[in-house]
Amino acid sequence: MQYQEEFSDAELARIIEEGLMYMCACPAQVAQGLRQLRELYRYQNQCMQDPANVSVVHQTICHSTILAHAQLQDCLNRVLELEQWDRATLRMPAGLRVRQLKELSGD
């Protein structure tokens, strides 16, 4: 069993970049969480290849990682929808960018 990627690693990086650029960390944190879950999943798969390891332990972690990944991916989809991000470019909407810039400048 493997997790389903609705967002590529490049798309997650784009969301994180937008969040950092406009000081809007929430979508970026969710994207970063997805990247970390993918790293965990890959690591556990490597552990399962070693016959000295207890495979069921790593299978359990992989299974939970798949479930968490799906839920967090759904969350990111919903956040992008609620904030009205451009899904083709994964750019933050202009209104939200302006708001973030105003908050930074103190206007």
Steps between C-alpha positions, in 0.01 A plus 500: 500500500623849419372850555341688211669824397254766400778759532846439356806583706553801270146621566548468874823700468308769308238528775773525762678768296181704466438471872849615586491784249176644635540398864197272491632189667188288544474345149880472493500307829246254365709457182812447712314241707419310182866506397601366841244220480639402160850488647374285788327263258814461285713442809265231631499327163879483516479354851266227374769389252734403783417145611648574844217745568155407628302560184162536671628805689589679178183383327301652787683830467453500121128431536454787745711726279276425202191590701655819636622600154152461352343705777761776482477511121122544529566779751736677259246473221234654722730782621597590143133496405395714798778754438430488123852420386556467125509123461678513163795707625464438875530872561340665797208723398587866449264615776667277755848607383402866538358434847816327611718782363285761679533314829876489455525872427266595784246677275 
